[in-house]
Amino acid sequence: MPARAIVLTGFGINCDNETERALERAGAETRRVHLNDIADDPAMLDGYHILAIPGGFSFGDHVASGKILANRLRGKLGGPILKFVADRKLVIGICNGFQVMVKMGILPLFEGEYRQEVTLAWNDTCRFENRWVKLRIAPDTKCVWLRGMDTLEVPVRHGEGKFIVKDDAVMERLRANGQIALRYIRPDGSPADGEFPFNPNGAADDIAGICDPSGRVFGLMPHPEAYQDGTNHPNWTRMENLPEEGMGLRVFRNAVDYVQEELL
Amino acid sequence: MPVNRIEVAMKGGRPDPAGVALCARLHEDLNVQVAEAWIIDVYTLLGDFTADELEKVRADLFTDPIIQDSAVNKSMASGYDCVIEVGFLPGVTDNVGRSAREGVQDTLGRALAEGEVVFKSTLHALRGVDKDTALRIAQKALANELIEQYVVKTAEEMADLDGEPLLALPIVTQRSEVVVHEINLEVDDDALLALSRDMTLALDLTEMKTVQAHYRAPQTQAERAKRSLPANPTDIEVEVIAQTWSEHCKHKIFSAVIEYTDENGETREIDGLFKSYVKATTETVSKRVDWLVSVFEDNAGIIKFDETHNFALKAETHNSPSALDPYGGAMTGIVGVNRDVLGAGLGCQCIFNTDVFCFASPFHTGEIPARLLHPRRVLRGVHSGVRDGGNQSGIPDINGAIVFHERFLGKPLVFCGTGGLIPTTTAGRPSHEKAARPGDLIVMTGGRIGKDGIHGATFSSEELHEGSPATAVQIGDPITQKKMADFLLEARDLGLFSCITDDGAGGLSSSIGEMARASNGAEVHLDKAPLKYAGLAPWEIFLSEAQERMTLSVPTDMIDAFLDLARRREVEATVLGTFNDSGRLECWFEGKLAGSLDMEFLHEGLPRMRLQAKLNPPAPPSEISVESNDLAADLKAVLGSLNVCSKESFVRMYDHEVLGQSVLKQFQGVAHDGPGDAGVIRPVAGSKRGIAVACGIAPKYADLDAYSMMACAIDEAVRNLISVGARPGMIAGLDNFCWPDPVQSEKTPDGSHKLAQLVRACEALYDLCVAYDIPLISGKDSMKNDYKIGDTKISIPPTVLFTAAAVLEDVTHVATMDAKRAGDYVYVVGETHDELGGSEYAALRGLSGGTAPQVSPLGARAMYERLHKAITGGLVASCHDCSDGGLAVALAESAFAGGLGMDVDLAEIGVKSAVSALFSESQSRFVVTVNPGNLLAFEAVMAGSPIQRVGTVMAEPMLRIECPGGTHVDAPIAELKAAWKAPLAW
């Protein structure tokens, strides 16, 4: 039996096609489903192992990015999603999906219930930008999506990606739990230390993504689904050997491997 | 209904990046120093809400508890000297307010009643400014009085107000009685013309008399009597005729019979420019290419991509609305052209956007004529509109340009293009065939109808004048459109409709009027149409250009499934009537016939214009002969000229990778900042087949020679594609003409020359495209790009955007523009001539005259074939198009993008002067670098075309160019790059 993934769509989500493709290429049987169709039949989630909330501009980023979709998801599917997580299944939120997750409070999920502890605020530049970044996987992270990975190069495409915690205690807890998943670094591998454009938004501690204490629920601002083919990389014509597959696919392969090892 | 106000601000002590950005912008744009600014979001809730409910939406919806504080009915502003609140005027699309309303419903878990709404406004609290300065900031930077209202208050005044709302609620209160008027055409000629002007019909006397004659005809009178309609037309009938016959919709100038007198005084008759040149090009080329699917018939041109997919392409302009409201006008432009592609065939998925803008210098220091905005503000607004429209729709922007010329002060040009992909068959049918059949239902989907954009089609068929209507401006709503697009693609795959088209210029009157041609008639019930607010007359409903709407024909046995899917996707869909074969377009309102038009008269009754064109004798040939004593400084200045310099700060703000298909991006090279020549994507997963798209535009040559302007635009677009590896014979083109009024009249005394320039441009279009085997698959023209108020008249330079796209067989065999390795050889491909006329160098030195570049398409075609072979054969390390700024610019860009130096000798390049060698803008040239190991093979493939090995790439980061006459350039690449990046690094 293959791993099965469901990709959320509707209301301005717009990276659903490539997220679906990434999961398929990673070996998951994948379906793109409109939020309203899941809300009409929440039991549908039981048939899946992976839930992806893709990037986009849900509700135009109006009020605050991800906020309206977060409220709608929590209102319509709050219970079923918590059950999904409790069933040791995997969730990923990318870019707008990450914004949705922190605002609905399913990340960092310290106590297993919805509570907002962190946010993603306007970039320090106060502008939406599309640029490639280099990331280091936190060595002690519990994130199962990033197993065996050291660095990652993928694009960011957001206006509101500055990771901010409520207070020092939250940051301490994230660190202690291995919930910090990946950080922005410089091309030479040293920490970005908040410096633009390496850290593209001014995120605290250069944090680009976090996971829940189990490592199965994962959110990040950069777009791993945007680097599936070697030719996606901005410098592929300068590479000696063009890789057939982009580094971003590895993230989805990790998820499928996890499902196959632990859930099937 | 009660009004409550929720204000949201950053928590005290948190930096407010929006406030910081505003201070920086005010300093840059208005030279105003603001000590500190805070941006406060204001949500005004109209409706019955309990205190608990208000508290719940404040806390759970509007406030981010980590970084924001907020309050109900209490201001969050403090420590300021002045506040400026900006909100919309009644009836203007309020996207945030609409989303917030949905959020309120979700948060409270109940539906809001009709009329319970949320309005968004923004409070700017400023410290360190007085009230006069704040007023200036409000007018010049924050509010556009066409669509927005604002209030400025000092801290003391605010204290006195004690919480009173600052702005009036933007509710449309006009409840005019809805009546259908009769329009009396039994008047004299002067009164007919006055009628045309007063009703913004934009019809001339011949056209008005044609309408008059039609209504006088006994047969018309008999038909009207049968239907109990008055002898005179009703308002809706006149409006529909005017809009259908508008220049915007009928392309009257491109269809006109033209008596053309060339520069030698010889006269001939041209049987329509469109037919004789545009269509003729495609007819000729279509015999030599086998991939055309649908041209000129649909909302976009459609060609074959692979065995199972077709590719659609379209570009549009949205100039006049962008002049009045740059943000809303440009956003409407981009989401509008997206709908053209969504409405092509049975509905294409949009896969990329392109955008090209033309402005006056943002550093313009002269007077700004009445009703015009400073070009800096136009640039910022247009860019933001296209950015938000594209990004929020999830369509990557992959190619474009920003072009500057002083005469675009009179009218900015905003070109938006879109590519789309569609399976060759959908739901078992060929996806490019569609037709409304008698009996099919007329269904409108998407947004609601308001007074937005009424008379857009006729308005854009006039110059910008004192009375240009503010209602011509619309604001796009990308999210409503995105929901609709997702829904329509689902419905398409289920085979739920028989025809689809977009509601653009002319609104329903145009979409239904066009679709009804296939069935030969339609009956429309306008009182069924969903409105944003009450009080619209039937003609207003029919002509409104409110955005985000598509019209479909749905077979009756599909309608339930169609409406059900729409409901589940939260997309409004309404049955408005039925297509029939009555030969008439009939509009009903509340059970009464409001108008009945003969389809044949409506679509074929427009008399063809006859126009005179006479080309002014050209200026005597002159050569620009100029010397320079500091060529390196000149090169830096040319690199820093507005047309050449980097546009990265703007382009970075476009999402250029969503959909995950990106192969070549706008920026290339070691630091991802060199200017790429063409965008490339691979749109079908698992396939290496790709699409390359590029643009060419050259208004700067127009005054010297309109033929050259057109030829250079085409050659530039083609060069850009060849640079990345495209093959001649696989390239499709789009022509978008933007002209100053070319019809001779009192207000346009030089009209016949401008029309002759149009003839010359069309000749070039035919000559080049036939030589290059480029079928024109779609196009558009915008013919009234003038500004006239009082004695001030500004006409844009005649401009054509040429968009070119090519299917690539294997995207892994493309080239990029950055030099790759030290030791590679540098070649110049193509011939260099003394062609400084219209060049960036000439503009920089204030030199007029000279020769505009000439294109020799036959030689170029052969060269392009060879270069294609060299690139796809892997013989080329880098290839860069040589255009604005000449060879020196192309060499510098290739070098600094690669982070490498170059040592180059141009002494034998073919011209005698150093300035020409470096800065002449001769066409059909490239800078190519080649690995020494490929030298022989490269030269063998290129044999027969003019190539010259001029030097080598070197590790030392210097650009050294030996020039004719013993002079030279010697400059560090870092300095060149800095000069290129500086001017627009906003």
Interface residues (C-beta under 8 A of the other chain):
Chain A: T9 G10 F11 G12 N14 C15 N17 E18 R21 A22 H34 N36 D37 D40 G55 G56 F57 F59 G60 D61 H62 V63 A64 K67 I68 N71 R72 G75 K103 Q116 E117 V118 T119 A121 W122 N123 D124 T125 C126 R127 F128 E129 N130 R131 W132 P155 R157 I164 V165 K166 H223 E225 A226 Q228 D229 T231 N232 P234 N235 T237 R238 L242
Chain B: P17 A18 V20 A21 D41 D60 L61 F62 D64 P65 I66 I67 N95 V96 R98 S99 A100 E102 G103 D106 T107 G109 K120 R387 N391 Q392 S393 G394 P478 I479 K482 K483 D486 R568 R569 E570 R652 M653 Y654 D655 H656 E657 V658 L659 G660 Q661 S662 V663 L664 K665 F667 Q668 G669 V670 H672 R682 A685 V811 T812 V814 A815 T816 D818 K820
